[in-house]
Amino acid sequence: MAIRIVIDILMVVGLVFCLAGVKGLIKMPDTFSRMQASTCISTLGAIGVLLGGLLYAIFVMGSASTAVKIVVIALMIIVTNPIGAHSIAKGAYKAGVRPEKPMEVDDYGRDFND
């Protein structure tokens, strides 16, 4: 019974993070801020939900194959979200999109000789 409470808490925390990521995606002023909300917060949300699913698969279902699939999905999210966000940010910068507030450190400008 206690494991079900832990699973439910992880699922709810993950969903709250996902909802916060969606709200940030809608409310943020520029592309770079939106990517921050969509990658970092949503990754935390997905990991919370996947941890709940992992515990459910192990302790409630007793399915090792499902647990392995959940771990692979979590690893893929952890690896691909930062890479995708970096690629989108670099592409947006190269296309001429700039943040609303000036950046203190402009590493992308150095890469593109701006």
C-alpha positions in Angstrom: 0.0 0.0 0.0 2.8 2.4 0.8 4.4 1.9 -2.6 1.2 2.9 -4.3 1.3 6.2 -2.4 4.9 6.8 -3.5 3.9 6.0 -7.1 0.9 8.3 -7.0 3.1 11.1 -5.5 5.7 10.7 -8.2 3.0 10.7 -10.9 1.4 13.9 -9.5 4.7 15.7 -9.1 5.7 14.7 -12.7 2.4 16.0 -14.0 2.7 19.3 -12.1 6.1 19.8 -13.7 4.7 19.0 -17.1 1.9 21.5 -16.6 4.4 24.1 -15.4 6.4 23.5 -18.6 3.3 24.0 -20.8 2.4 27.2 -18.9 6.0 28.4 -19.3 5.9 27.6 -23.0 2.7 29.8 -23.4 3.8 32.6 -21.1 7.5 33.2 -21.9 8.4 36.2 -24.0 10.9 34.8 -26.5 12.2 31.7 -28.2 15.1 31.0 -25.8 13.0 31.4 -22.7 10.3 29.1 -24.2 13.0 26.5 -24.8 14.1 26.7 -21.2 10.6 26.0 -20.0 9.9 23.3 -22.6 13.1 21.3 -22.1 14.2 21.5 -18.4 10.8 21.6 -16.7 9.2 19.0 -19.1 12.2 16.7 -18.7 11.8 16.8 -14.9 8.0 16.1 -15.4 8.6 13.2 -17.7 11.2 11.7 -15.4 8.8 11.9 -12.4 6.1 10.2 -14.4 8.5 7.6 -15.7 9.9 6.9 -12.1 6.3 6.3 -11.0 5.7 4.0 -13.9 9.0 2.2 -13.2 8.0 1.6 -9.6 4.5 0.4 -10.8 6.1 -1.9 -13.3 8.4 -3.5 -10.7 6.3 -3.7 -7.6 2.7 -3.9 -8.8 3.0 -5.6 -12.2 6.2 -7.5 -11.5 7.3 -7.0 -15.1 11.0 -6.6 -15.7 10.6 -6.1 -19.4 8.3 -3.2 -18.9 10.7 -1.7 -16.4 13.6 -2.0 -18.9 11.5 -0.2 -21.5 10.7 2.6 -19.1 14.4 3.0 -18.2 15.3 3.2 -21.9 12.6 5.8 -22.5 13.9 7.9 -19.5 17.5 7.7 -20.8 16.4 8.7 -24.3 14.5 11.8 -22.9 17.5 12.7 -20.7 19.9 12.5 -23.7 17.8 13.9 -26.5 16.0 16.9 -24.8 19.2 19.0 -24.2 20.6 18.2 -27.6 17.4 19.1 -29.4 17.1 22.4 -27.4 20.6 23.3 -28.2 20.1 22.7 -31.9 16.9 24.7 -32.0 18.5 27.6 -30.1 21.5 27.7 -32.4 19.3 27.5 -35.4 17.0 30.3 -34.1 20.1 32.5 -33.3 21.5 31.8 -36.8 18.1 32.8 -38.3 18.3 36.2 -36.6 16.1 35.6 -33.6 17.5 37.4 -30.5 16.4 37.4 -26.9 14.3 40.4 -25.7 16.9 41.3 -23.1 20.5 41.5 -24.2 22.7 38.6 -23.2 25.7 39.1 -20.9 27.6 36.3 -22.6 27.0 35.7 -26.2 28.6 32.3 -27.1 26.5 31.9 -30.2 27.6 35.2 -31.5 31.2 34.0 -31.2 30.3 30.8 -33.2 28.7 32.8 -36.0 31.1 35.8 -35.9 28.4 38.3 -35.1 
